[in-house]
């Protein structure tokens, strides 16, 4: 009978310790989720919002050049670089 009581006590202790570990893990998961949902006024590099907008416009201009061939494509890319000061 004494062995059974000690086995049950050890099992209960193991379950309670694992429950604490699970609760701590949940807490860190909630923290990560909150950090990811935080509003962002700037991108990860800390660039000003107008710089980010200019970067996006530059990428759109480059995308338009993708459909062109050879010399026309290179001319389009050069014009985009010149317009957005990416020389």
TASUL-V477122 format. One record per pair of residues at least 6 apart in sequence whose C-alpha atoms are under 7 Angstrom apart, sorted by the first residue. I is the first residue (numbers start at 1). J is the second residue. D is the distance in whole Angstrom. If there is no record, write none. Layout:
i: [I I]
j: [J J]
d: [D D]
//
This chain:
i: [42 42 58 58 61 62 62 65 65 65 66 81]
j: [48 49 80 84 80 77 80 73 76 77 73 87]
d: [6 6 7 6 6 6 7 5 6 6 7 6]
//
